[in-house]
Each structure stands twice: as structure tokens, then as C-alpha cells.
Amino acid sequence: MVIKTIDEKRIFYEYSIECKYRKEGGYRLFFSGNNAKIFNCSYERVDSEYGVDPRRRKEMKGITVVLPSLNPDEKLNRVVTGLLETGFDDIVIVNDGSDEAHMAPFAEAARHPEVTVLTHEVNKGKGRALKTAFAYVKEHRPDGCGVVTVDGDDQHRPKDIRACAEKMVETNEVIFGCRNFRQPDVPWKSRFGNISTSMVFRLLCGIRLSDTQTGLRAIPAQYLAQMCEVRGERFEYETEMILELKRARIRFREVEIETVYIEENQSTHFRPIVDSFKIYRIIFAFVFSSAASCVVDYLIFSVLVFGLEPFMTRGVKLFWATFLARAVSSMFNYTLNRKAVFHAKVPVKQSIVRYYMLCVVQTACSYGLVYLLSRICDAGSLLEVGIKIVVDLFLFLISFRIQQAWVFAGERGADGQKEKRNVSK
């Protein structure tokens, strides 16, 4: 133990690269040197256990913290206390149908004048709880800057919540507080759910987000009405929200936060099998329409290839088989994509023109590649069909991304610019 005088205050600390917070001192120290001598030392005053310098702390005016909760324990009010200590003065808690044995934490939280408790008589799911809070804030906080959604299990540090809120105010973008799931102490349920879903998002949807299931999200006020319309009532709502940001070209970014798990994350209501299935079901809805269209296209193409073979040369036969099959399957695909997959809000005239521009290019590429590979392989009709499958699987992936990003994309973001992903770490 070393005793050093800094600015006429005697501070106790143990030697380390960054001294851990000591309650009795009220300071955090940073220094460099070795065991024999301290070369440089600086300090900052911290407030209680939340790591906030009171000289910089100010109330987060216009920011509402949204906290959905089901059957909470004492951790709920630790979260509330931390938020109040950090400068938040408007907290909306949604009791999502908790049982009688877990009502005390809500009553304790409601004693704070800064806290509003909304109640679902029965459990409706996290998604519905968030939408209830968003609708309340939209109606009762019309001049607010936005909301920050927080989990009630005390796994989001107040300083990280504040950092996300401040970044939202600074950028007017949706902010995700993202954890590092590569750390060895992360529970397997969270590691599996987040890493696998992030990979699917990146490969199939073109969305690069390292923590797709984070509950810490800062959302500007102008997007709350749109978030109330997003589909999903339970955990899948948070996935749908991300997809909606992509569809509507709403800009978002990440802020890296501390990775905290208490009691091996036993308090989570996330069910790895059931809820992961719901999440992937939403993502694969994007894929189903194109896959079904590929089947329609393939069947029509196969019938025409075999049916026209006695009457036409290879080039003419492949041209008409490809063209007619694509004409039917494209209309089927367009209708399904617009209504059931992308839920497009863009005008039909705009989207159908873009769709068929893409369709013409894709059909030409399909015909050209099938014809070229058939000539190279000197293929018969059966092999031509096989080549067609391989070529169209490749083109399918490209077409899917173009449809998502251009054909059925919504209006540009509030600032009129295309979506950019800038990660702040």
C-alpha cells in the first residue's frame, strides 16, 4: 500500500496500471511507473459506484429511459438508482404482467417522482412492452429528444447507458450498445444467440451489427411512431426493429459497452430454442419468397427444356425456356416480396420498374451463363438443368441483396442521406 498526496488530499491505492475505484477515497487514479517509483499520476473524482465525475454530470433532459420488466427482483431498483445517480430524470418502467410475488420492486421504484410505471395485466412479451412505452412517450413527451431502452437485470452500466444517450443526441442516429461476445466468461446462451444471429444478419441481410440482441438501444424521437408499427410481440421484436432500420434506411451505429453477466445470466427470459427459432423464422422469411420463386422458375424451365427439345436448336430452346419461366416466376416473386417479405411502403410503380430492371439483367445473366457453361461442358438437357440450378443459386444471392437495398428500400433517413454504419469504439 502506498500513500501519495495529490492536491492536498491523501489518497490510498494499490499499485496497478489503472487503480480500481475505492469508495473511501472517492477518486480514481491513473499512473505509470514501476514498483520502485511512480513517474506520472493523475486522478479524477468519481460519484459513488457509478463512475460519473460530478464536475461533468448534468441531467439528461429530454431523454426517457424505457425499462421493460417481468417478475423482477432487487436488481430492478439498483438499475433505477444507478440511472438517477447518472443524471436521468425520466424513467418509464413497463410491468409486463408480473405475478403478485414480484410487485414490490415496482412499488419501490414508483416512489421516485422521476419514475412512471405502466402495467400490462397479463404478460404480452418484451416487444409489446417496448411498444407500449414508445406510444406513451410519444403521447406524453412530445418535445423529448428520444428514448434509451434498458434491461432491468443490472447488466447495463449507467455510464454506458449515458454514453449511448449522448451519442444519440450528438448524431441523431439510432445507437446500439454492443457487448464483446468473444470473452471467455460469456454464458453459452448469450454467446450462441448473438454470434449466430449476427452471422445470419451479415450474410443474408447485409447488416453488420456485432450485438443483435442488445437491450441497450437509443432511439431518436422521430422514429418512435415507426418503431410502434414494427411487427413482433416478444424477443423477435428486437430483430424486426433492426430489419426495419435497414428497410427504411435509418442510420445506426454501435457504441461498445462493458460486457456484464450476473449469476450466469439466469434472470434472462430468453429461451434459446424457441426464441432463436422465432428470430430465424423472421430472417428466413426474406429467403422463402425467392426460394419458392426459384422452384416455380425451375419447374417451368424444366418442362420447357424437355418439351421444346424436338422443335428448336439449343440456343433458341434455352432462350424461350429461360424467358417464359422467368416471366411467370418474377411476377410471383414480386408480389410475394412486396406484400409478405419486405412489407414495402414504396409506390408500386417505383418498385415494379426497379424490380423488372433487375429481372431483365438477371435473366440475361442466367441465359448467358447457362448457355456458356452448357457449350463448355457439351451438356445434354439433364446437365443443362443442373447447370441452371447452380447459376441461379449464385444469382439468387445477388438479387436478394439488390432487392433489399434498392428495389423495395424505403425512403431515405431523416437527413436525406443513405444509411451509413459508423462504429464508435
N, C-alpha and C positions, 0 to 999 in steps of 0.2 A: 504494500500500500504506500502511495506517495502522496504527500500533501504539497500543493502548489497554490500560491496566491495570484489571483487574476482579478484585476480591477478592484482591489481591496476586499475581495471575497475569497474565503478559504474553501476550496472545492476538493472533495475526496474522489479519487478514481483509481481504478486498477489499470495496469498497463495493457493496452491493446491498440490495434490500428484505429478502431473507432470505439470510443468508450460507450458502453451501454448506459442507458438512462438510469439515473439514481434519484429516487424520489426525494431523499433528504437534501440533496443538493439543489435540485431544480434547474440543473444545467446539463447540456450535452457537450462533451469535449471532443475535439479533433486535433491530433498531433502527430508529428513524425519524429523519428529518432531511433535510439536503441536502448538496451537495458541500462546503459551507463549514463546516458544523457538525453534530455529532451531538447531537440533543436527548434521546434516550432510548435506553438499551441494556440488554438483559437476555441471559442465557445459560443454557444447560443442559449438563450433562456427558452425552456420548454414549459408548456402548460399541462399540468397533471400527467396522465399516462398517454395522452393522445398525440404528443409530438408536435404541437402547434405553438409557434412563437407568438406570445400575446402582443408583441410590438407590431406584428404583421396581421394579426387576426382581426377580421371585421365580419359583420353579419352578412350572410349570403342573401341579400334582399332579392325578391322576385324568383327565388328557386324553391320549388316544392319537392321534398323528399317523399317518394312513394314506397311504402313498405307493406307488401302482401304477407299475410301470416296465417298459418294453420296450426292449431294446438301448440302455441309457443311455450317456452319455459323462461327462466330468468334471463336468458341471453337477449330477449327482445328489449328489455329495458336497459341493458348495457349498451345496446345499439342506440337507443333513444338518447341516453345520457351522453354518449360519445358525439352524436350529431349536434346536440345542443351546445356542448363544450366547444365544438369546432366552428360554431357560428351560424348554423342553420336555425331558422326561426319559423319554419312552416313544414310540418311533418304530417302526412296523411297515411294512416295505417288502415289496411283492409283486413278485417277479421273474416276469413273465408270459411265460415261455418264451423268454427272450433266447438268442441264439446264443453260441457259445464265445468269439467275439471281443469280447463285451461283458460278460464275467463279472467282470472286475477291479473295476469300481466297486462291485459288490455285496460282494465280498470286503473292500474297503477300508471300506465302511460298517459291515460286520459286526464290525469291530474295536472299535467303540464299544459299551460294555456297555448303553447305552440303546437299541440298535437290534436288532430282530428281523427276520430275512429269511425270508420264506416263498417257496416256489418252485413254479411250475407247470412241469411237464416240457415241455409244449407251449403255444403261445400260445392263450389262451382268450378274450381280449378284456378291455377295461377294466372292463366291468360285472362279469364273473366275478371279476376280481382284487379289486374292491372288496368283493364279497360274501364272498370268501374271507377278507379281512381283518376284515370285520364279524363273521363267525362266530368267528374266532379271538379277537377282543377280547371278544365276548360270553361265550365259554367261559373265557378266561384272565384277564379283567379284570372280574369280576362286580361289583365295587364302584366301577368307574370312572364318571366324570361323562358321558363321551361321546367322540366322535372328531372329528377335523378331517381332511378329505381334501385332499390337496395334490398338484399335478403336479410331476414330477421335472425339469422343464426350467428351473428357476430363474426362473420368471416370476411367482411369488408372493412378495412381500416378507415376511420374517419378522415385521415389525411388523404387517402386515395379517393374517397367519395368527393371530397372538396376539390381535389385536383381535376377530376372528371367534370365537375360542375364549372370550374373556372375555364377549362379548355372549351367547353360548350359555349360559354358566354363569349370567349375570345374569338372562336371560329364560326359560330352559328351552325355547327355541324353536329350530327349525332355522334356521341362518343361511347366507345366500348372500353370498360375497364378489364383488361385481359391479363390472365394469370399465365405462369410458365408451368406447363404440364410435364416437362421433361425432368423435373426434380424427383428424386427417389422416394420422397415421403408423401407423394400424392396418392390418395386412395384409388384403388383399381376402378371403381365405378366411375369416378370423375375422369380418370385418365382415358379409359375406354370410350366413354361417351363423347368427350370433347375432341380427342385426336382423330377418331374415326369419322366423326361428323365434319370436322374441319377439312379432312381429305376429300370427302364426298363433295362438299361445297366448292372446293377448289377445282376438282376435276370436272364436275358436271355443270356447275353453275358459274364458274369463273369468278368466284368470290373468295378473296384472300383475307381470312379472318382467323386468328390463332385461337380464339376462345369463343366458340359459337354459343355456348350455354351460360355465359356470364350473366349474372343477375344485376350487375352494376352497369347501368346504361344511362347516359344523359341525353335527353331528347328536347330540342328547342320547341317552344310553344306552338309555332306554326304547323308542326307535324302531328300534334295530338289528335286532331279530328281524324286524320288519315290513319293513325295507329288504332283508333277506336273501331275502324272498319276492317282491320286485318282479321283474317279467319283464325280459328283456333281458340279453345277454351282452357286448355291445360298447358303442359310444358311445351307442346308443339307450337304454341303461340309465339314463343321467343324465336323459333326457327322461321315461322311465317313472317315475322317482323323483318328479319334480315333479308328474306326474299323480296319483300315489299320495297325495301330500300333500294335493292337492285333494280326492280321493275320500274320504280318511279324516279330513278337516277338521283336519289337523295344522297348527298355526300356524307361519308362517315370516316372515322379514323379510330385508331387504338391508342390507349394510354396504358402503359404497363403498370400493374399493381402488384402488391405483395400477395404471394400465394399462401393462404392460411386455411388449415383444416383442423377443426376442433372435434375431438373424440372420433377420429377416423370418419368424419362426415356422417355420423349416424343419424343426425337430425334431418337430413335431406329427405324429401318426399319423392325424389326422382326414382322411378323403377326402371332399372337398366334394360330389361327385355321389352316390357310393354311400351314405355315411353320412347325408347330408341326406335321401335317399330313405327310408332306414330310419326316420329321425326323423319325417318327414311321414307315412309309412305308419302309424305308431302314432297320430298325431293324427287322420288321416282315418278310422281305424277307428271313431272316435266318430261320424263323419258317415255312414259307409256304411250302418249299420243303418237310420237314419232315411230316408236316400235310397231304399234298397230298399223300405222300407215305403211311402214316397210313391208309388213305381211301382206296387206292389200296389194301393194305395188308388185311384190314378188309373185303372188298368185296370178295376177293378171298377166304379168310378163311371161311367166312360165307357160300359161295356156296359149298365149300368142306365139311364143317361140316355136312350140311344137306344132301348133295349128297352121302357121304360115310357112313352115319349112318347105313343103312341096311346091309352093307357088312363088317364092321370092328368093333372090340372092341373099347372101349373108348380110351385106350392108343394109339393104332395104328392109329385110326382116327385122334386124336389130333396131333400126330406126323406128319403125312403126310399133314394135312391141314396147320399146322404151317410152315413146311419146304417149301412146294411149294409156299405158299403165300409170305413168306419172300424172296425166291429166285427171284421172279418177282419184288416185290416192292423194294428190295435192289438195283437192277440194275437201276431201275427208279430213286431211291433216289440218288445213287452215281452220275449218270450223271447230274442230276439237281443241286446237291450241288456243284459239281466241276466247272460247267460252269456258272451257273446263281446265285449262292448264295455266295460261298466263293471265286470265281474267283481265284482258286488255281493255283499257278505257279510251284508247286512241280511236279516232274515227275509222269506220270500216273501209272507206275509200283509201285512206292513207295506208292502212296496214295491208290491205289486199294487193295494192300496187307494189308495195315493197316485197310482199310475200312472193308474188309471181315474178318479180325481177330476180329474186333469189332462186325461184323454182326453175326459170329458164336456164340460168347459169349452171345450176346443179344438174339439170337434165342433160345439158350439153356435155358437162364433165363426165357424167355417168356413161353416156353413149360413147364418148371418145375413149375413155379408159377401158371400157368393156371391149370395144372393137379392137383397140390396140393390143390388149393382152390376149384376146382371142386369136388374133393374127400371129402373135409371137408364139403362142402355145399350140397353134393349129388345132384349136378346140372344136369339138363337136357340140351338139346342143346341150348335153348334160353338163359338160365342163363350162360352157358359156353361162349357164345358170349359176354354177358355183362361183365363177369369177364375178358375176353380178352381185352376189351376196357380199363378197369381200370388199368390192369397190364401194357399194352403198353403205356399208357399215362405217367406212372411213369418211365418206361424205356426210353421213348422218351426224357424226360428232361435230363437224364443222358447221353444218346447217343449224344444229341446235343452238350453238353459241351465237350465231348471227341472228337467229330469230329472237333470242332472249335480249341481245344487246341493241338490236336495231329495228326489226320488223314490228315487234309488239311492245317495244320500250315505251314507257310513259313520258310525260312531259319532263323537261329539264328541271333541275333543282331550283330552289328559291332565288338563287343568284344568277340563273340563266346559263350556268356553265355545266358541262358534262361532269359526271362523277369522277372524282379523283380520290385515291386512297393514299393519304399521308399518315404514316405511323409515327407517333411521338413516343419515344422511349427515353 
